[in-house]
Amino acid sequence: MTHRLARRALAAALALAALASSAAVMAQEPLKVAAIYTVPVEQQWVSRIHKALNAAKDRGEITYAWSENVANTDYERVMREYAEQGAQLIVGEVFGVERAARQVAKDYPETAFLMGSSFGPEAPNFSVFDNFIQECSYLTGLVAGRLTSSNRIGMVGGFPIPEVNRLMHAFMAGATEVNPEAKFTVSFIGSWYAPPKAKESAFAMIAQGADVMYAERFGVSDAAKERGVKSIGNVIDTQDQYPGTVVASALWHMEPTIDQALAAVKGGTFAAEDYGPLSNLAVGGCSVAPMDPALIPAEVIALVEAREAEIRAGTRKVAIDDNEPKSTP
């Protein structure tokens, strides 16, 4: 009897060990992640998501499938296809397809969804994020305000939605803080990716006296380069592509957002949350690209560094204004 009990105990122990080993292997397996983009992956905003996901793929944490240039009318179908294929996390931007995307999430409650959105999260599995990089946009506005000689700054955006508006307002606040005489010409091209259209809009502003351009869209810095004026970058660093033209850039880093979502899915704790604050300066969600002292006066660089330290310390707040910015006379 004693031997039988001992054998049973040993068998049970071996079974538990096997289960533990299997669980450990499962935990080490890469997560299956898919992403859906309505524009090319080269586009500023999307490129930051793509970069962060590729970094996780290179670390062996995920497998990564993605689709680009997906029309809004086709977005729901692609979401469902990835969910049916077993994607554990689906990432994307649903600004034009909010209702359909949220319905897909309801239909696949076991799948985690992390979507760029103007609205809040929705239980149980629809989390949202946004490029809350207004703090870094404010810092680059300080540069623009000090560099303009004409006191006219041009700003070309895609659409006047909160994600764009708050960055423009923060930039304008920085510029007027150091230069109360600064005025702004603002326009929106009605597209997320139309460089020729953005370029033409920028040409018109420069013709009207703008000598610093805020490049919220691709194409603006091309116009600035051709006309010999300065440009401020947004979301990505293009200073190497436009040497002497793009003199400062507010950079968005999606790694904190993506890494937290992956950890939640892997740990079985993913829930409907707002990941927007992970784009803030203090947590590494944004930064200002290194500035060249040959292009920007030392005192301006020092001011940006001082203001950045204040933001990190919590002693300076950058207001969030989602209203559509307007040109000033």
Secondary structure, 3 states (H helix, E strand, C coil): CHHHHHHHHHHHHHHHHHHHHHHHHHHHCCEEEEEECCCCCCCHHHHHHHHHHHHHHHCCCEEEEEECCCCHHHHHHHHHHHHHCCCCEEEEECCCCHHHHHHHHHHCCCCEEEEECCCCCECCCEEEECCCCHHHHHHHHHHHHHHCCCCEEEEEECCCCHHHHHHHHHHHHHHHHHCCCCEEEEEECCCCCCHHHHHHHHHHHHHCCCCEEEECCCCHHHHHHHHCCEEEEEECCCCCCCCCCEEEEEEECCHHHHHHHHHHHHHCCCCCCECHHHHCHHHCCEEECCCCCCCCCHHHHHHHHHHHHHHHHCCCCCCCCCCCCCCCC
